[in-house]
């Protein structure tokens, strides 16, 4: 039952802090976007394979965008009823409790600086325990080794942490602390740190001891949906922050994937394929991750996840570093202007390969070049690489989950690209559906926040608002699709061979 109608002008403000931008989106209770604001975030690459953000810039830009979006929405009558937070996961910030100032740059999820540290943990025989307790692999992707690296490289940090002076958190915790004064997180983000026991729903004391991480730096873990605290920093009046989730779990919820077997793929900086698995985690043996989907106050629910590190980021690379693309949004038109890639394949392993291969040592490769390879072929190869990597994940997930996906729900910025969506359907051989409201990540967080303050009482109320938009059906012959995919796998094998050579 809906407790409010949209006519009463109740709004939910979703803060969507991503890898490349800070965004704020205001939703009405019908799920429609009423206002939005966005600001790009600077990326820092101090060494090859390292990626950093400025925590202060994240905070300042996110609050600035929140104020702008709220002001735009409230020009008419109405009020913000709740605030939601969704965030880039695994990225960490460490700060002083007394001042709120960061002690180092934020280490971004894409950063590979801890590759050697991860290898040491594997050689020490910790992989099996980590896998069993956290559902994750030992990889630089996750938060734990980033925190270990800071303890090893920031003078005096470990001692200060042991004395209770230091706080650690993923980006949701960083924002919550400065908005509400509460040092907290929730299970979907906690489960990405490699420190959280997904069976008990608590920080794992044995892992903390083995990794020499002081327990008192960690945030409290609240349910995903419910009141975390109140903030006056957006509108000047106290507003509840009542829904927090990692971006991919938020997108899963925003797509209405609330039942076991439901799956979605988010096409953003990276790609993230998640399938809801219900009340019990599924520990995969083929490179997928078991992760917490959310906790609605009735216990943990879980998902299987496959992660692609570089998806839309490959187009940004063509724009910013290579200079053959003026605007990412024109990539679909450029790709469609050529009949194919001319045998050219891009393996965008700029920061290693994610699921299902998990090869942090592999780097990007552009293979099959000829004298006729030009701008159009390379741009098309970049877009096709996103679809090929997604097919890798779909195959692994179907094997692990023991069921076929009839279709795939798509969201994220790149799902606006008609060429990519059509090629994805062609290479998968099944329909790809994108939502009526593209902002699935922010929308999912908004739904969680609304449930957290009883704007909706039942999941079915939310599920009805998750309407589908366009559906792309396969149009390529299966034999042609299979041939393209075989060549893709050869291109990946070539990149892996180069890394091993």
N, C-alpha and C positions, 0 to 999 in steps of 0.2 A: 504493500500500500504506500502510495506517495503521500508524504506528510505536507508537502508544499507544492504549489503549482508554479509554473514559470511566470504566470501573470503577476505573482507576488514579488518578482524581481529578486529572487534569492540567487546568489552566484557562488561559485567555488573558484578560487584562485589557485592554479597549479604552477608551482615553480619547477621548471624543467631544466636542470643544470646538466648540460651535456659536455662532451669532449671538445667540441669546437665552438660552442656558444652557450650563453645563458639566456633562457627564454622564460617568459611568463605568459600563461594563457588563462583567460577567464571563461568559464563555461556556465551556461544556463542549466537549469535542472532538466531540460530536454536533451542535454548532451551536445548542444550546438555551441560553437565558438562565438563568444561575444566580443572579445578583444584579445589582442596579443601584442607582445613586444619581444624583440630579440637583439642581442648584441654579441658579435663574434668575440671569441676568446683567443688571446695570443698563445701560440705554441712555442716552446723552447726546446732546442735540441743541443744541449751543451757538449755531447759526445755522440759518436755513432751508436745508434740503438737506444739512446737515452731520450726520454720525453718528460718534460716538466710543465707545470702550470704555476702561476702566481696565486696562492690562496686568497690574498687580499683582493686581487682582481676578480676572482670568482665571487667572493662575497659582495663586493661593491656593485658589480655588474648585475648580479642576481637581484639584489634589493632594488636597484635602479629600475630594472625591467619590471619587477613586481609592482612598484609604485606607478609606473607609466601605464601598465595594462589595467590596473585597478582604477586609476583615474579615468581612463577611456571608457571603461564599463559603467562607472558610476555617474557619468554625466547625466543620465536619466535617473529615475527613482530606483531605489533598491539598496541592497547591502551585500557585502561579502559575508557569507555564512560560515565558510571554512577555508583553510589553506592546506594544500597538499604539496609534498615534496617528492620529486623523482630525480634520480641522479645517475651520472656515470658511476659505475661500480668499480671496485678494486683500487681505484685511485685513492691515495692516502694523504692526510694532513696530520702533522704533529704540532701541537701548540702549547703555550704556557697557560695553565689554568687561571692564574691571577690576572693576566693582562689580555688573554685571548689572542696574543700575537703568535704567528707561526714561527717555528724554530728553523725551518728549511722550506724550500720549494715543495709543492705537491708533486709526488711521484705518480705519474699517470699509468693507468692500466696497461698501456702499450709498451711501457719502458722495459728494456731487457737487461738492465744493469746487473740484475741478480742471477744471471744464468749460471755463473760459476758456483755461487752459493747453493743454488738448487741442485746442481750436480753433486756437491758435497753431501747434501741431505739424502740424495738417492743412494750414494755409495755407503752412507751410514745405515742404510736399511730402513729408512723411515717411510718409503713410498706406500707400503702395504697398510701401515697404521693410518697415515694421512688419508688414503683412499677410503678405508673402511669407516672412519669416523666423520670425515668432512664431505665425502662424495667427490672430492676434487683430486686432481693430479698435482704433483709437485712441479710448479712452473712459475717463472717470473711474472706471469699474468696476475697472480693473486697477491693479496696484500701482505701476507705474513713476512715474506723475505724482504719486501720493501722496508718494513719496519725494522727488521734485523739489520739491514744495511745502514739505516740511519743511526742505530745504536752503535754500530761499529765505526761510523765515519764522522759523526758530529761530536766533538769533544765534550765530555761531561754529561751527555744526554742520558745515558743509562743511569747514572747516579741520581740525576734530577728526577728521572722517572720513578726510581725506587723510593725517593723521598715524597712522592705524591704531587710533584710540581707540574707534571706533564700529562697532557691528554692526547689520545690517539683516536682517529676515526676516519671512516670513509666520508665522502663529500656530504652525505645526508647529516652525519654527526656534526661536521664543521658548520653547516648552515643552521641546524637546530640549536647548537650552542650559542651562536650569535643572535639568533632570533628570539629564543625563549630562555636562555641561560641553563638549559637542561643538557647534560652530556648523555646522549642516548642514541640508539640505533634500533633496528628491527630485524627480524630473521632473514628476509630476502637479501639484505646487504651483509649481515653478519655471516651468512653462509658462503660469502665470496672471499672471506679473509684467509681461509685455510687454518682458522683457529677455532671454529664453531662446530660443535658436535651436532650434526643434523638429526641424530636420533634422540638425544636428551633435550635438545633445544637450549643448550647452555654453552658458554665458553669452556673449552676442554682443558682442564687443569694439567693433564699429562703432557699435552702438546705444548702448552705454555712453558712448562718446566724444561722440556727438551729443547725448545727454541730460545730459552732464556729471555722470555718476554714477561715483564712484571704485570701481574694481574690488574693492578690499580690504574693502569693507563687506559684500560678498555671501557667503552661506554656500557651503560645499562641497556638491556634488550627488552623493548616494549612490543606488544602486538602491532602488526602492520596497520591495522585500522583501529583508531581510537585516539583520544586526546593525549598528545605528547606534552603540550604546554601552550602558553599564549604569547602572542607578540603584538606590540603596538608600533613596530617599526615600518609597517606598510601603510596603514591608513591613519595612524594616531590613536585608534581605538583598539582595545584588546580583542584579538581574533584567535580562535583555536587552530593550532596545527594538528590535524586529526587523521592524516593519512600520509604514510611515508613508504616508499618502495623503490628498490633498484629499478633502473629504467626498463630492463627486459621483462622483469616480472610485472611491472606496471603495464607494459604493452600487452602481455598475455591476458591480464585482467581486462584491459580496455578493449580487447578484441572479443571479449565474452568467452574466453577459453577457460571456463570454470569447472569443466567436467573432465574426468579421465579420458585421454585420447584426443582431446582438442589440441591443436597445434597452430603456431604462428611463426612467421619469420620477420624480423625487423631489419630493414635495409637502411642502415645509417653509415656512420664512419666505419664500423664493422658490421657484420651480419650475425644475428643471434636467433637460432631456431630453438624454440622451447615447446615441449609437449607436456601437458598436465598429466601427472601419474597418480593423483589421488592422495590418500592418507599415509602412504608408505613410499619411501624412496626406492628407486630402481637403480642399483649399482651396475653400470654398464661395463663391459670388458672391451669395448671397441672404440675407446677414445671419447665417449660422451661423459658429461658430468651429471651427477645427481645434485640437485640444488633445492633450496626451499623456495616455493612459489610465494607463499604468504601465510600469515596467521591472522584470521579474522576474529580472534578471541575465543576460538573453539578448538585450538590445536593446530599444529603445522600441517600444511599441504605442500606437495612436492611437484617437481618437474624434472624432466630430462632436458639437458641443454647441450647444444653444439655451438661453438664460437668460431667465427671467422674474424681475424684481426683487421684485415684491410678489405673494405668493400667500397663505399663511397669515397674513402680516403684515397683510393687509386685515381679517381677523377680529380680530386683536389691536387694530387701530385702532378697530374698532367697539366693542370692550370697553373700551379704555383712554382713548380720546379722545372718542368719541361717546357712550358710555355706554348703548347699547341692547342690549348683550350682556354678561351676567354671567359667562359661562363659554364659552370657545371650543368646548368639547366639546358644548355644547347646540345649536350652530349647525345641525347636520343635522336635529334634531327640529323646530326652529323653521322651517327652510326647507321641510320636508316638510308642515308644517301649512297651507301656502297652496298653491293650485293652480299658480301661476306668479308671475312678478315684476310682473304687471300692466303690462308694457312698460317696466319700469325696468331700466336697465343701469348697472353701476358699472365704470368704467375706473380701476383702482387704480394710476395712474401717479404715485404720490407722490414717487418719485425718478427719474422718467423712464421711458421704454419701452425694454426690452431687445430681444432678438431677436424677430422678424426686422427690426424697424423701426429700432432704435437711435436713439431721439430723447430725449436727456437733458434737453431743454428742455420736454418735455410734462409736464403735471401732471394730477392725478386729476380725474375728472369723474363726476357722477351725473346721468344724463339720463333723460328719459321720465317725469318725476314727475307724478303726478296727485293730486287730493285724497284718493284712496283708497290712496295709497302709505303703507305703514306699516312697522312693525318687521320683520314676516315677509318682506315683499317686498324690503326692503333687505338683510337677512341672506342671503336666497336669491340676490339679485343678486351679492353678494360671492362666494358659493360658485361660482355659475355663471361668474363672471369668470375663475376659476382654470381651469376646463375650456375656456373659449373661448380663453384665451391658449395653453393646451397644444395645442389644435387648430391654432392659427397655426403653432406650432413643428413639429408633425407634418407639416403640408403642406410647409413649407420643407425639412424633413429628407428627406422622401421624394423631393422634386424633386432635392435635392443628391446624395443617395445612389443615386438611380436605381432604387429598389425600394420596394414597398409593405410596410407593417408589417401582418402578419396580426393582431397583438394588441399591447397595450402592458403592460409590467410596471410596477407602481406601488409606491413605498415612501415613507417619510417619515411624519411625524406625522399629516398630514391624510389619508393613505390609510386611516386608521381610520374616516373619515367615510363611511358607506354611501351617503348622499345624493349626495355629491360623486362617488364612484366610479361610481354608476349613471348620473348625469348625464354624466360623462365618456364612458362607453361609448355613451350615447345620441347625444351630439354628434359623437363620432368615427365612429360606425357600425361599431364593431368591439369585441371583448372587451377588458376591462381586468382584469388579474390581479394580485392582491397576494400577497405571500409568506406562508408559514406563520409565519416569524419576522419581525415588523415592523421590527426593528432592522437594516435592511439596510446602513446606513452603517457602524455599529460592527462588524457581522458581517463585512463585506468587509475592514475593517482587521484584524480578528482572523484571518481567513483568510490575509491577507498576512503577518502576524506569525508564524503557525504554519508557513507555508511557509518563512519566513526562518530558522527554527531546526529545520527538518525534522520537525515534528510530522506533516506530510503530505509525501509525496514527489512526488505527481502532481497536476496540475490536475483530473483526473477525480475524485480523492478529494473535492476541494472542491465540484466541480460537483454531485455526488450529494447534497450537504447543502443545496442551494438549492431546497428544495421549495416548490411553490406552495400557496397557501391558497384563498381565495375567488376566483371568476371572475365578473365582472359582464358580462352580455351585453346588447346594445342592445335597447331595448324601445320606442323612439320612432320613429314613421314618418319616413322619410328627408326627406320634404317639410317636415315640421314642424321637424326638426333644421336643415335648410338655411335656413329662414326665420329661425329664432332666430340663426343664425350671421351671416346677412346684416345683421340689425339690430345685432349686436355690432360688425361692421365699420363700420357707420355711426356708432355711438357713439364708436369709436376715432378715426374721421375728424373728428368734432366736437371731441374733445379736442385733436387735432393742429392743427385750424384755429384754436382758441382760442390755442394756444401761438404760432402764426405771426402772430396778429393784432395 
